[in-house]
Amino acid sequence: QVQLVESGGGLVQPGGSLRLSCAVSESTFSFSSMGWLRQAPGKQRELVASITGTGDTYFAESVKGRFTISVDGAKNMVYLQMNRLKPEDTAVYSCYADRKFTPYWGQGTQVTVSS
């Protein structure tokens, strides 16, 4: 079964940067889309970024210009580079992979932006 394991979360100061990594148990080329979601306590889940097999990307308006998503097919890895972080970016970030309309999810990693 497909497994995804996130890493790279932690505490960072406002304005700082952090890179999240997602290790995928199967080839990233086998998925139609991959990306990242986040959810903070008391708030609904939000799609942060996604990338399709053709290389098309999507970013939530709240993170556009600050976050970048990338895939390393040779390493079966998906990354989320987060720059100029804000306190409102604090949330649990989970990566996902979708194939044949079936999504697979990771356990998530906590990102806390605070001084």
Secondary structure as UniProt FT lines:
FT   STRAND          4..7
FT   STRAND          10..12
FT   TURN            14..15
FT   STRAND          18..24
FT   HELIX           28..30
FT   STRAND          33..39
FT   TURN            41..42
FT   STRAND          46..52
FT   TURN            53..54
FT   STRAND          57..59
FT   TURN            61..66
FT   STRAND          67..72
FT   TURN            73..76
FT   STRAND          77..82
FT   HELIX           87..89
FT   STRAND          91..99
FT   TURN            100..101
FT   STRAND          102..105
FT   STRAND          109..113
//
